């Protein structure tokens, strides 16, 4: 199949912006379901597929994992600080899992994090 060369070619079938992207047609922002993985077993394919709707860079995740391993090995107090946009992204599920399972001893965020969590509970966020 021929790959589109530009945006115009890629979206030639759309007659208006409304047809191109709508809230209903866009994928919903959602991270990996750690609770399901804990109950049913880890599924690498599902984990990797979750990156398409997470909205976070994998290199940051890998670096954070390595730092956390060192902190756990040294029994350091773990502070988890995050900006409000982490709640509206798919990283929300990871933060909720870490908090629920006491993987961090201290959580630090702005009031915006709480606000975005409430907003996300009312209506899902979408990519785009």
Kinemage of the C-alpha trace (Angstrom):
@kinemage 1
@onewidth
@group {chain A} dominant
@subgroup {mainchain}
@vectorlist {calphas} color= white
{ca unk a 1} P 0.000 0.000 0.000
{ca unk a 2} L 1.352 3.421 -0.968
{ca unk a 3} L 2.225 5.633 1.993
{ca unk a 4} L 0.782 9.186 1.931
{ca unk a 5} L 3.401 11.798 1.078
{ca unk a 6} L 1.819 14.697 2.939
{ca unk a 7} L -1.056 15.653 5.225
{ca unk a 8} L -3.274 16.682 2.306
{ca unk a 9} L -2.824 13.300 0.636
{ca unk a 10} L -3.254 11.445 3.918
{ca unk a 11} L -6.589 13.102 4.651
{ca unk a 12} L -7.955 13.626 1.127
{ca unk a 13} L -11.194 11.776 1.907
{ca unk a 14} L -12.200 14.317 4.561
{ca unk a 15} L -14.194 17.319 3.434
{ca unk a 16} L -13.980 19.288 6.679
{ca unk a 17} L -12.101 19.415 9.970
{ca unk a 18} L -15.230 18.093 11.706
{ca unk a 19} L -14.883 14.881 9.702
{ca unk a 20} L -11.140 14.684 10.323
{ca unk a 21} L -11.161 14.654 14.114
{ca unk a 22} L -13.927 14.541 16.674
{ca unk a 23} L -13.938 13.743 20.369
{ca unk a 24} L -16.003 10.640 19.679
{ca unk a 25} L -13.690 9.327 16.941
{ca unk a 26} L -10.416 10.024 18.762
{ca unk a 27} L -8.782 7.359 20.943
{ca unk a 28} L -9.362 7.937 24.664
{ca unk a 29} L -6.345 8.721 26.859
{ca unk a 30} L -5.770 5.692 29.066
{ca unk a 31} L -2.735 3.990 30.504
{ca unk a 32} L -1.927 0.339 31.108
{ca unk a 33} L -4.289 -1.494 33.493
{ca unk a 34} L -1.890 -2.566 36.261
{ca unk a 35} L -4.725 -3.925 38.416
{ca unk a 36} L -5.806 -6.308 35.635
{ca unk a 37} L -2.186 -7.384 35.115
{ca unk a 38} L -1.822 -8.136 38.809
{ca unk a 39} L -5.001 -10.268 38.807
{ca unk a 40} L -4.658 -11.999 35.420
{ca unk a 41} L -0.909 -11.914 34.808
{ca unk a 42} L 1.282 -9.491 32.895
{ca unk a 43} L 0.710 -9.349 29.133
{ca unk a 44} L 3.591 -7.679 27.274
{ca unk a 45} L 1.524 -7.117 24.126
{ca unk a 46} L -1.182 -5.260 26.086
{ca unk a 47} L 1.489 -3.266 27.944
{ca unk a 48} L 3.120 -2.107 24.712
{ca unk a 49} L -0.246 -1.382 23.064
{ca unk a 50} L -1.122 0.866 26.011
{ca unk a 51} L 1.670 3.246 24.963
{ca unk a 52} L -0.461 4.328 21.982
{ca unk a 53} L -2.903 6.013 24.383
{ca unk a 54} L -0.644 6.876 27.331
{ca unk a 55} L 0.853 10.171 26.152
{ca unk a 56} L 4.258 9.835 27.859
{ca unk a 57} L 7.798 9.198 26.584
{ca unk a 58} L 9.081 5.665 27.114
{ca unk a 59} L 12.644 6.876 27.756
{ca unk a 60} L 11.420 8.823 30.791
{ca unk a 61} L 9.679 5.711 32.059
{ca unk a 62} L 12.801 3.555 31.642
{ca unk a 63} L 14.978 6.104 33.461
{ca unk a 64} L 12.443 6.356 36.285
{ca unk a 65} L 12.349 2.577 36.668
{ca unk a 66} L 16.142 2.392 37.056
{ca unk a 67} L 16.213 5.212 39.613
{ca unk a 68} L 13.367 3.581 41.551
{ca unk a 69} L 15.222 0.246 41.661
{ca unk a 70} L 18.207 1.978 43.267
{ca unk a 71} L 15.960 3.790 45.760
{ca unk a 72} L 14.200 0.546 46.735
{ca unk a 73} L 17.503 -1.293 47.113
{ca unk a 74} L 18.766 1.462 49.437
{ca unk a 75} L 15.408 1.641 51.273
{ca unk a 76} L 15.124 5.358 50.540
{ca unk a 77} L 11.919 7.305 51.166
{ca unk a 78} L 10.302 7.624 47.749
{ca unk a 79} L 8.671 10.943 46.866
{ca unk a 80} L 6.481 10.816 43.758
{ca unk a 81} L 5.902 14.278 42.346
{ca unk a 82} L 3.884 14.912 39.205
{ca unk a 83} L 2.352 17.785 37.307
{ca unk a 84} L -1.348 18.034 36.597
{ca unk a 85} L -0.946 16.954 32.968
{ca unk a 86} L 0.160 13.519 34.193
{ca unk a 87} L -3.358 12.997 35.556
{ca unk a 88} L -5.046 13.854 32.249
{ca unk a 89} L -2.654 11.545 30.403
{ca unk a 90} L -2.646 7.778 30.611
{ca unk a 91} L -0.001 7.990 33.336
{ca unk a 92} L -2.905 8.488 35.773
{ca unk a 93} L -3.415 4.715 35.972
{ca unk a 94} L 0.246 4.137 36.858
{ca unk a 95} L 0.151 6.817 39.577
{ca unk a 96} L -3.050 5.328 41.019
{ca unk a 97} L -1.466 1.860 41.083
{ca unk a 98} L 1.699 3.135 42.807
{ca unk a 99} L -0.343 5.006 45.423
{ca unk a 100} L -2.745 2.123 46.081
{ca unk a 101} L 0.100 -0.355 46.545
{ca unk a 102} L 2.244 2.023 48.638
{ca unk a 103} L 5.157 2.031 46.188
{ca unk a 104} L 5.817 5.686 47.063
{ca unk a 105} L 5.768 7.020 50.608
{ca unk a 106} L 4.971 10.648 49.664
{ca unk a 107} L 2.866 12.044 46.796
{ca unk a 108} L 3.339 15.669 45.739
{ca unk a 109} L 1.161 17.445 43.171
{ca unk a 110} L -0.549 20.746 42.537
{ca unk a 111} L -4.244 21.443 42.950
{ca unk a 112} L -4.373 21.147 39.157
{ca unk a 113} L -3.727 17.414 39.507
{ca unk a 114} L -6.833 17.036 41.633
{ca unk a 115} L -8.836 19.268 39.280
{ca unk a 116} L -7.799 17.253 36.216
{ca unk a 117} L -8.606 13.986 37.996
{ca unk a 118} L -12.136 15.238 38.728
{ca unk a 119} L -12.549 16.429 35.116
{ca unk a 120} L -11.356 13.064 33.774
{ca unk a 121} L -13.889 11.290 35.999
{ca unk a 122} L -16.680 13.385 34.450
{ca unk a 123} L -15.725 12.889 30.794
{ca unk a 124} L -12.822 11.014 29.153
{ca unk a 125} L -9.915 12.833 27.529
{ca unk a 126} L -9.082 11.989 23.899
{ca unk a 127} L -5.908 12.034 21.802
{ca unk a 128} L -5.609 14.839 19.298
